[in-house]
Amino acid sequence: MCVEYHICILLANFFLYSPPLDGERYLTDKELSEFLKLSRRTLQEYRKQGILPYIILCGKTLYPESEIQALLTGNYRKPIIDGTVSQVEGTAS
């Protein structure tokens, strides 16, 4: 592989990396909307309704990754197909 390729990979990782703040990693509006496949306007509504945990730092809205993950895990429901709870691959019930 060429040196330019490795430099491009290093630069891409540098710009994608967001350092933790006090041990917590925070997601931006853009990152969270892409992850949840929701619009940024929907995230704003969820913040307004108190559904999503967030902080505002220097005018930028940030979402604590661990709290978002806990919210998703706590509200996860297994899909029901033909009246029975389906077995999700890789999990045991």
C-alpha positions as CSV (number, residue, x, y, z in Angstrom):
1,M,0.0,0.0,0.0
2,C,1.2,3.5,-0.7
3,V,2.2,6.0,2.0
4,E,-0.5,8.5,0.8
5,Y,-3.2,5.9,1.6
6,H,-2.0,5.5,5.2
7,I,-1.8,9.3,5.7
8,C,-5.4,9.6,4.4
9,I,-6.5,6.9,6.9
10,L,-4.7,8.6,9.8
11,L,-6.2,12.0,8.9
12,A,-9.7,10.5,8.6
13,N,-9.4,8.8,12.0
14,F,-8.0,12.1,13.5
15,F,-11.0,14.1,12.4
16,L,-13.5,11.4,13.4
17,Y,-12.1,11.0,16.9
18,S,-13.8,12.9,19.6
19,P,-12.0,12.8,22.9
20,P,-14.0,12.0,26.1
21,L,-14.9,14.8,28.4
22,D,-14.5,13.7,32.0
23,G,-14.4,10.0,30.9
24,E,-17.6,10.3,28.9
25,R,-17.8,10.4,25.1
26,Y,-20.4,12.8,23.7
27,L,-22.2,12.6,20.4
28,T,-23.1,15.7,18.3
29,D,-26.5,16.2,16.7
30,K,-25.1,15.0,13.4
31,E,-23.6,11.8,14.8
32,L,-26.7,10.9,16.8
33,S,-29.1,11.6,14.0
34,E,-27.1,9.4,11.7
35,F,-26.9,6.6,14.3
36,L,-30.6,6.7,15.2
37,K,-31.6,7.5,11.6
38,L,-33.7,10.4,12.8
39,S,-33.7,14.0,11.6
40,R,-31.9,16.7,13.6
41,R,-35.3,18.4,14.0
42,T,-36.7,15.2,15.6
43,L,-33.8,15.2,18.1
44,Q,-34.7,18.8,19.0
45,E,-38.3,17.7,19.7
46,Y,-37.1,14.8,21.8
47,R,-34.9,17.2,23.8
48,K,-37.8,19.5,24.3
49,Q,-40.0,16.6,25.5
50,G,-37.3,15.4,27.9
51,I,-36.8,12.1,26.1
52,L,-33.1,12.5,25.3
53,P,-30.4,13.4,27.8
54,Y,-28.1,16.3,26.6
55,I,-25.9,19.1,27.6
56,I,-25.1,22.4,25.9
57,L,-21.4,23.2,25.9
58,C,-20.3,26.5,24.3
59,G,-23.6,26.7,22.4
60,K,-23.2,23.1,21.0
61,T,-25.7,20.4,21.9
62,L,-24.0,17.2,23.0
63,Y,-25.5,13.8,24.0
64,P,-23.7,11.5,26.5
65,E,-23.1,8.3,24.7
66,S,-23.5,6.0,27.7
67,E,-26.9,7.5,28.6
68,I,-28.1,7.2,25.0
69,Q,-27.0,3.6,25.0
70,A,-28.7,3.0,28.4
71,L,-31.9,4.6,27.0
72,L,-31.9,2.3,23.9
73,T,-31.1,-0.8,26.0
74,G,-33.8,0.0,28.5
75,N,-36.5,0.5,25.9
76,Y,-35.5,-2.4,23.6
77,R,-38.3,-4.9,22.9
78,K,-37.9,-8.1,21.0
79,P,-39.9,-8.2,17.8
80,I,-43.1,-10.2,17.7
81,I,-43.7,-12.3,14.6
82,D,-46.9,-14.4,14.2
83,G,-47.8,-13.9,17.9
84,T,-44.5,-15.2,19.3
85,V,-41.5,-13.3,20.5
86,S,-38.8,-14.0,17.9
87,Q,-35.4,-15.2,18.9
88,V,-32.8,-12.5,18.0
89,E,-29.6,-14.1,16.6
90,G,-26.9,-14.3,19.2
91,T,-29.1,-14.0,22.2
92,A,-30.7,-16.5,24.5
93,S,-34.1,-16.3,26.3
